[in-house]
Amino acid sequence: MRRARYPGTLPRVPEPPLVGVIRIYELACNAMGSPFYGELLDRMAGDVAAAGPVGQFLDGHLDSTYEEAVPLRFLGGIHRLVLAGQAPELAERFPSVGGDGDAARAWPAVLDALQAHDAVVRDALTRPPQTNEVGRSAALVGGFLVVARDTRLPLRVLEVGSSAGLNLRFDGYWYEADGATYGDPASPVRFAGQWKDGRPPFDARLEIAERRGCDRDPIDAGTEDGRLTLLSYVWPGQTERFAMLRAALDVARRVPVLIDRADIPEWLVGQLREPATRRATVVFHSITWQYLTDHERAAAETELASAGGRATPDAPLAWLRLEPSADRSHPELRVTTWPGGEERLLAHCHYHLGPVRWVA
């Protein structure tokens, strides 16, 4: 009797960690209004697990983590091709440009586009997604108003991880809840009825004395290339996000903001070296901390605490952040203020545009 050439079962090859990361983003897209991306990510996960064309293209990223957002970088590069008119077959499928949303028929075109324009997608892999989500201003504005109310001083607003600085222009948008309002009533960016269980102090007097930001790879919102980059990271199917981003880009053209090309810890050292008298300095960020290394986070937090130690009632410092909760189930808006170093939870929020549960 002849023995079988391959007795028993072959050992199972473990899936690369990237497959699990893709599955997490698949769930997120399905839950947050982009089933088209959800299905593309499902096919992407299968391809990477089978070492298909996408898996081979991402060979150097197979051990990447959720925080590195490689699946969103990849899809951002593909989406940029669509928005730029460089992938007409894909445009027939992408909802963001009027396509039919058929992900099954889109997938072969994704592979074709990857082969034809691999340099564009490879370039997108070098940068984290920069949607510069303007919907987060609906949460952040509450923090600015709280600091303005409590200090009764003009605000010096400093954003780290600014991207194009759209949230630095928060006072150029319109906010309304329960008959109370704040902002520019003529603004095309409008937030109404976004707050639950309370609302920010819209009646507080808020004056911006200075606004400035930093980013490793800042985007100029006033250029067509910058607009295209930001739009490429919005998930197709999320129509409201697209409309709001386009409106915010229009506001950005009228409100110039200086964004320095710099790493966060070093930039903070320069900006916070001396207290700004007769101003309340507000350092803020939104969904940024996860993209920093442990060393960068520690260095930035050390500098904030050091600057907080130099703060005075006439030159206070606030650290305002919209970042994931400890269990990552949702973002939280928190503020720490000096002198004193008191930390407060202000609101439970959403990663994009969504209800803000005001708890302050």
C-alpha positions as a Python dict, from the first residue, in 0.01 Angstrom:
ca = {
    (1, 'M'): (0, 0, 0),
    (2, 'R'): (140, 335, -106),
    (3, 'R'): (165, 606, 150),
    (4, 'A'): (-1, 939, 86),
    (5, 'R'): (240, 1196, -46),
    (6, 'Y'): (115, 1460, 203),
    (7, 'P'): (-15, 1274, 507),
    (8, 'G'): (-242, 1459, 746),
    (9, 'T'): (-321, 1828, 713),
    (10, 'L'): (-78, 2102, 636),
    (11, 'P'): (-3, 2345, 919),
    (12, 'R'): (-210, 2657, 892),
    (13, 'V'): (-16, 2969, 808),
    (14, 'P'): (-116, 3247, 1048),
    (15, 'E'): (-271, 3556, 894),
    (16, 'P'): (-62, 3871, 907),
    (17, 'P'): (-176, 4123, 1169),
    (18, 'L'): (-282, 4360, 891),
    (19, 'V'): (-579, 4134, 812),
    (20, 'G'): (-722, 4189, 1159),
    (21, 'V'): (-664, 4564, 1127),
    (22, 'I'): (-850, 4569, 796),
    (23, 'R'): (-1144, 4384, 957),
    (24, 'I'): (-1167, 4648, 1231),
    (25, 'Y'): (-1185, 4927, 974),
    (26, 'E'): (-1439, 4723, 778),
    (27, 'L'): (-1668, 4718, 1081),
    (28, 'A'): (-1616, 5092, 1131),
    (29, 'C'): (-1704, 5178, 771),
    (30, 'N'): (-2016, 4961, 777),
    (31, 'A'): (-2127, 5120, 1104),
    (32, 'M'): (-2057, 5479, 999),
    (33, 'G'): (-2227, 5515, 664),
    (34, 'S'): (-1983, 5371, 412),
    (35, 'P'): (-2086, 5014, 323),
    (36, 'F'): (-1907, 5061, -9),
    (37, 'Y'): (-1573, 5090, 173),
    (38, 'G'): (-1686, 4812, 407),
    (39, 'E'): (-1714, 4567, 117),
    (40, 'L'): (-1391, 4686, -42),
    (41, 'L'): (-1215, 4626, 290),
    (42, 'D'): (-1368, 4278, 310),
    (43, 'R'): (-1217, 4197, -29),
    (44, 'M'): (-893, 4363, 72),
    (45, 'A'): (-867, 4144, 384),
    (46, 'G'): (-916, 3829, 176),
    (47, 'D'): (-656, 3944, -75),
    (48, 'V'): (-398, 4020, 192),
    (49, 'A'): (-463, 3688, 368),
    (50, 'A'): (-409, 3506, 36),
    (51, 'A'): (-100, 3712, -54),
    (52, 'G'): (-280, 3848, -359),
    (53, 'P'): (-190, 4165, -550),
    (54, 'V'): (-281, 4402, -264),
    (55, 'G'): (-110, 4177, -11),
    (56, 'Q'): (206, 4183, -219),
    (57, 'F'): (183, 4561, -262),
    (58, 'L'): (151, 4600, 116),
    (59, 'D'): (422, 4347, 193),
    (60, 'G'): (617, 4596, 402),
    (61, 'H'): (310, 4681, 612),
    (62, 'L'): (180, 4335, 707),
    (63, 'D'): (273, 4381, 1074),
    (64, 'S'): (126, 4731, 1101),
    (65, 'T'): (-109, 4829, 1384),
    (66, 'Y'): (-456, 4981, 1394),
    (67, 'E'): (-306, 5318, 1488),
    (68, 'E'): (-101, 5329, 1166),
    (69, 'A'): (-425, 5315, 963),
    (70, 'V'): (-264, 5145, 661),
    (71, 'P'): (-601, 5036, 513),
    (72, 'L'): (-726, 5396, 517),
    (73, 'R'): (-400, 5522, 370),
    (74, 'F'): (-434, 5270, 87),
    (75, 'L'): (-795, 5356, 13),
    (76, 'G'): (-714, 5726, 36),
    (77, 'G'): (-464, 5684, -245),
    (78, 'I'): (-719, 5495, -457),
    (79, 'H'): (-987, 5756, -383),
    (80, 'R'): (-751, 6036, -483),
    (81, 'L'): (-714, 5876, -827),
    (82, 'V'): (-1094, 5874, -859),
    (83, 'L'): (-1138, 6237, -748),
    (84, 'A'): (-859, 6349, -981),
    (85, 'G'): (-1025, 6181, -1280),
    (86, 'Q'): (-738, 5935, -1325),
    (87, 'A'): (-945, 5618, -1281),
    (88, 'P'): (-1266, 5653, -1488),
    (89, 'E'): (-1368, 5287, -1447),
    (90, 'L'): (-1352, 5327, -1070),
    (91, 'A'): (-1540, 5655, -1088),
    (92, 'E'): (-1839, 5462, -1223),
    (93, 'R'): (-1852, 5281, -886),
    (94, 'F'): (-1745, 5541, -625),
    (95, 'P'): (-2050, 5714, -465),
    (96, 'S'): (-1842, 6025, -395),
    (97, 'V'): (-1839, 6110, -768),
    (98, 'G'): (-2184, 5979, -856),
    (99, 'G'): (-2093, 5613, -901),
    (100, 'D'): (-2334, 5326, -838),
    (101, 'G'): (-2164, 5197, -519),
    (102, 'D'): (-2116, 4844, -659),
    (103, 'A'): (-1808, 4733, -466),
    (104, 'A'): (-1801, 4389, -629),
    (105, 'R'): (-1754, 4547, -970),
    (106, 'A'): (-1522, 4810, -828),
    (107, 'W'): (-1268, 4562, -690),
    (108, 'P'): (-1118, 4451, -1027),
    (109, 'A'): (-1089, 4819, -1119),
    (110, 'V'): (-908, 4882, -787),
    (111, 'L'): (-650, 4621, -885),
    (112, 'D'): (-614, 4775, -1231),
    (113, 'A'): (-572, 5124, -1085),
    (114, 'L'): (-314, 4994, -839),
    (115, 'Q'): (-111, 4849, -1123),
    (116, 'A'): (-140, 5160, -1341),
    (117, 'H'): (-85, 5421, -1066),
    (118, 'D'): (112, 5239, -797),
    (119, 'A'): (327, 5549, -726),
    (120, 'V'): (23, 5753, -620),
    (121, 'V'): (-95, 5485, -377),
    (122, 'R'): (255, 5422, -248),
    (123, 'D'): (288, 5793, -175),
    (124, 'A'): (-41, 5785, 18),
    (125, 'L'): (101, 5506, 236),
    (126, 'T'): (372, 5742, 363),
    (127, 'R'): (123, 5970, 542),
    (128, 'P'): (-152, 5910, 798),
    (129, 'P'): (-505, 6003, 686),
    (130, 'Q'): (-566, 6376, 706),
    (131, 'T'): (-937, 6427, 670),
    (132, 'N'): (-903, 6731, 896),
    (133, 'E'): (-1253, 6635, 1014),
    (134, 'V'): (-1435, 6965, 1046),
    (135, 'G'): (-1729, 6794, 1217),
    (136, 'R'): (-1511, 6776, 1528),
    (137, 'S'): (-1548, 7153, 1568),
    (138, 'A'): (-1898, 7080, 1701),
    (139, 'A'): (-1727, 6924, 2004),
    (140, 'L'): (-1414, 7140, 2023),
    (141, 'V'): (-1608, 7469, 2026),
    (142, 'G'): (-1744, 7379, 2367),
    (143, 'G'): (-1394, 7356, 2510),
    (144, 'F'): (-1292, 7693, 2370),
    (145, 'L'): (-1607, 7854, 2509),
    (146, 'V'): (-1547, 7702, 2853),
    (147, 'V'): (-1191, 7838, 2865),
    (148, 'A'): (-1306, 8180, 2741),
    (149, 'R'): (-1584, 8190, 3000),
    (150, 'D'): (-1363, 8079, 3289),
    (151, 'T'): (-1064, 8301, 3213),
    (152, 'R'): (-1240, 8604, 3059),
    (153, 'L'): (-934, 8651, 2841),
    (154, 'P'): (-874, 8650, 2463),
    (155, 'L'): (-763, 8308, 2340),
    (156, 'R'): (-428, 8219, 2188),
    (157, 'V'): (-523, 7902, 2001),
    (158, 'L'): (-247, 7653, 1914),
    (159, 'E'): (-334, 7330, 1731),
    (160, 'V'): (-94, 7036, 1706),
    (161, 'G'): (-146, 6790, 1423),
    (162, 'S'): (-332, 7062, 1236),
    (163, 'S'): (-330, 6916, 884),
    (164, 'A'): (-490, 7207, 693),
    (165, 'G'): (-603, 7391, 1007),
    (166, 'L'): (-976, 7371, 937),
    (167, 'N'): (-1060, 7334, 1307),
    (168, 'L'): (-844, 7638, 1381),
    (169, 'R'): (-1116, 7832, 1198),
    (170, 'F'): (-1387, 7702, 1434),
    (171, 'D'): (-1519, 8052, 1505),
    (172, 'G'): (-1600, 8092, 1136),
    (173, 'Y'): (-1872, 7827, 1161),
    (174, 'W'): (-2229, 7850, 1294),
    (175, 'Y'): (-2354, 7662, 1602),
    (176, 'E'): (-2712, 7643, 1729),
    (177, 'A'): (-2881, 7450, 2009),
    (178, 'D'): (-3205, 7513, 2198),
    (179, 'G'): (-3226, 7870, 2072),
    (180, 'A'): (-2870, 7955, 2176),
    (181, 'T'): (-2617, 8034, 1904),
    (182, 'Y'): (-2252, 8109, 1845),
    (183, 'G'): (-2034, 8184, 1542),
    (184, 'D'): (-2084, 8331, 1196),
    (185, 'P'): (-2452, 8328, 1099),
    (186, 'A'): (-2356, 8351, 729),
    (187, 'S'): (-2119, 8055, 741),
    (188, 'P'): (-2178, 7763, 500),
    (189, 'V'): (-2059, 7529, 779),
    (190, 'R'): (-2353, 7491, 1016),
    (191, 'F'): (-2406, 7277, 1325),
    (192, 'A'): (-2760, 7263, 1460),
    (193, 'G'): (-2910, 7026, 1715),
    (194, 'Q'): (-2584, 6837, 1764),
    (195, 'W'): (-2581, 6847, 2147),
    (196, 'K'): (-2755, 6615, 2392),
    (197, 'D'): (-2803, 6636, 2768),
    (198, 'G'): (-2694, 6999, 2772),
    (199, 'R'): (-2496, 7237, 2554),
    (200, 'P'): (-2178, 7447, 2567),
    (201, 'P'): (-2191, 7804, 2703),
    (202, 'F'): (-2273, 7967, 2369),
    (203, 'D'): (-2328, 8298, 2546),
    (204, 'A'): (-1964, 8323, 2658),
    (205, 'R'): (-1763, 8607, 2507),
    (206, 'L'): (-1489, 8455, 2292),
    (207, 'E'): (-1217, 8658, 2120),
    (208, 'I'): (-934, 8501, 1918),
    (209, 'A'): (-607, 8690, 1975),
    (210, 'E'): (-388, 8447, 1780),
    (211, 'R'): (-425, 8117, 1594),
    (212, 'R'): (-145, 7894, 1473),
    (213, 'G'): (-79, 7526, 1414),
    (214, 'C'): (184, 7267, 1332),
    (215, 'D'): (192, 6943, 1137),
    (216, 'R'): (460, 6709, 1004),
    (217, 'D'): (305, 6738, 660),
    (218, 'P'): (77, 7044, 655),
    (219, 'I'): (-179, 7081, 378),
    (220, 'D'): (-255, 7413, 213),
    (221, 'A'): (-635, 7427, 208),
    (222, 'G'): (-620, 7713, -38),
    (223, 'T'): (-478, 7501, -321),
    (224, 'E'): (-656, 7252, -544),
    (225, 'D'): (-401, 6984, -453),
    (226, 'G'): (-469, 7042, -84),
    (227, 'R'): (-844, 7022, -133),
    (228, 'L'): (-805, 6698, -328),
    (229, 'T'): (-588, 6544, -57),
    (230, 'L'): (-838, 6622, 218),
    (231, 'L'): (-1138, 6501, 20),
    (232, 'S'): (-963, 6175, -67),
    (233, 'Y'): (-973, 6063, 296),
    (234, 'V'): (-1349, 6106, 337),
    (235, 'W'): (-1528, 5772, 306),
    (236, 'P'): (-1750, 5745, -5),
    (237, 'G'): (-2116, 5734, 91),
    (238, 'Q'): (-2080, 5983, 374),
    (239, 'T'): (-2249, 6261, 179),
    (240, 'E'): (-2286, 6500, 471),
    (241, 'R'): (-1915, 6482, 552),
    (242, 'F'): (-1827, 6563, 190),
    (243, 'A'): (-2059, 6862, 185),
    (244, 'M'): (-1930, 6997, 516),
    (245, 'L'): (-1565, 6956, 418),
    (246, 'R'): (-1619, 7138, 91),
    (247, 'A'): (-1794, 7421, 280),
    (248, 'A'): (-1508, 7440, 533),
    (249, 'L'): (-1256, 7461, 250),
    (250, 'D'): (-1447, 7763, 121),
    (251, 'V'): (-1420, 7926, 465),
    (252, 'A'): (-1048, 7845, 476),
    (253, 'R'): (-990, 8048, 162),
    (254, 'R'): (-1120, 8357, 345),
    (255, 'V'): (-947, 8297, 680),
    (256, 'P'): (-569, 8251, 648),
    (257, 'V'): (-393, 8042, 912),
    (258, 'L'): (-21, 7977, 959),
    (259, 'I'): (62, 7605, 986),
    (260, 'D'): (427, 7532, 1065),
    (261, 'R'): (597, 7217, 935),
    (262, 'A'): (724, 7076, 1263),
    (263, 'D'): (713, 6787, 1506),
    (264, 'I'): (481, 6841, 1800),
    (265, 'P'): (717, 6824, 2102),
    (266, 'E'): (974, 7063, 1953),
    (267, 'W'): (705, 7303, 1834),
    (268, 'L'): (545, 7315, 2178),
    (269, 'V'): (880, 7402, 2336),
    (270, 'G'): (906, 7708, 2113),
    (271, 'Q'): (545, 7817, 2150),
    (272, 'L'): (521, 7769, 2528),
    (273, 'R'): (865, 7893, 2633),
    (274, 'E'): (720, 8210, 2780),
    (275, 'P'): (365, 8261, 2915),
    (276, 'A'): (150, 8488, 2699),
    (277, 'T'): (28, 8762, 2930),
    (278, 'R'): (-331, 8882, 2913),
    (279, 'R'): (-418, 8582, 2697),
    (280, 'A'): (-536, 8229, 2763),
    (281, 'T'): (-324, 7987, 2563),
    (282, 'V'): (-520, 7681, 2443),
    (283, 'V'): (-318, 7391, 2302),
    (284, 'F'): (-559, 7151, 2133),
    (285, 'H'): (-574, 6845, 1911),
    (286, 'S'): (-830, 6597, 1781),
    (287, 'I'): (-767, 6227, 1705),
    (288, 'T'): (-395, 6297, 1686),
    (289, 'W'): (-229, 6137, 1989),
    (290, 'Q'): (-259, 5783, 1849),
    (291, 'Y'): (-35, 5875, 1556),
    (292, 'L'): (254, 5977, 1782),
    (293, 'T'): (520, 5744, 1917),
    (294, 'D'): (532, 5675, 2289),
    (295, 'H'): (838, 5899, 2312),
    (296, 'E'): (665, 6186, 2128),
    (297, 'R'): (356, 6166, 2348),
    (298, 'A'): (564, 6162, 2665),
    (299, 'A'): (776, 6456, 2547),
    (300, 'A'): (471, 6662, 2450),
    (301, 'E'): (293, 6593, 2778),
    (302, 'T'): (608, 6676, 2974),
    (303, 'E'): (633, 7011, 2795),
    (304, 'L'): (265, 7087, 2859),
    (305, 'A'): (307, 7013, 3230),
    (306, 'S'): (623, 7224, 3242),
    (307, 'A'): (448, 7517, 3073),
    (308, 'G'): (154, 7466, 3305),
    (309, 'G'): (390, 7516, 3598),
    (310, 'R'): (478, 7858, 3457),
    (311, 'A'): (115, 7960, 3400),
    (312, 'T'): (-42, 8243, 3600),
    (313, 'P'): (-399, 8374, 3634),
    (314, 'D'): (-301, 8649, 3389),
    (315, 'A'): (-142, 8398, 3148),
    (316, 'P'): (-327, 8067, 3192),
    (317, 'L'): (-276, 7752, 2986),
    (318, 'A'): (-536, 7498, 2874),
    (319, 'W'): (-480, 7159, 2711),
    (320, 'L'): (-794, 7071, 2514),
    (321, 'R'): (-814, 6732, 2343),
    (322, 'L'): (-1067, 6523, 2158),
    (323, 'E'): (-924, 6173, 2172),
    (324, 'P'): (-1049, 5813, 2214),
    (325, 'S'): (-1177, 5703, 2553),
    (326, 'A'): (-975, 5447, 2746),
    (327, 'D'): (-1182, 5162, 2599),
    (328, 'R'): (-1173, 5319, 2249),
    (329, 'S'): (-1552, 5302, 2226),
    (330, 'H'): (-1586, 5676, 2152),
    (331, 'P'): (-1390, 6001, 2166),
    (332, 'E'): (-1401, 6223, 2473),
    (333, 'L'): (-1349, 6597, 2501),
    (334, 'R'): (-1127, 6676, 2800),
    (335, 'V'): (-953, 6991, 2918),
    (336, 'T'): (-673, 7044, 3169),
    (337, 'T'): (-616, 7399, 3290),
    (338, 'W'): (-328, 7569, 3468),
    (339, 'P'): (-257, 7715, 3719),
    (340, 'G'): (-375, 7419, 3915),
    (341, 'G'): (-367, 7137, 3659),
    (342, 'E'): (-738, 7053, 3697),
    (343, 'E'): (-867, 6803, 3440),
    (344, 'R'): (-1235, 6797, 3337),
    (345, 'L'): (-1441, 6572, 3113),
    (346, 'L'): (-1655, 6799, 2898),
    (347, 'A'): (-1832, 6570, 2650),
    (348, 'H'): (-1868, 6229, 2493),
    (349, 'C'): (-1836, 6268, 2118),
    (350, 'H'): (-1809, 6105, 1776),
    (351, 'Y'): (-1511, 6040, 1548),
    (352, 'H'): (-1671, 6235, 1265),
    (353, 'L'): (-1984, 6450, 1265),
    (354, 'G'): (-2223, 6318, 1524),
    (355, 'P'): (-2407, 6391, 1847),
    (356, 'V'): (-2209, 6550, 2129),
    (357, 'R'): (-2325, 6449, 2477),
    (358, 'W'): (-2235, 6752, 2684),
    (359, 'V'): (-2158, 6648, 3042),
    (360, 'A'): (-1966, 6949, 3176),
}
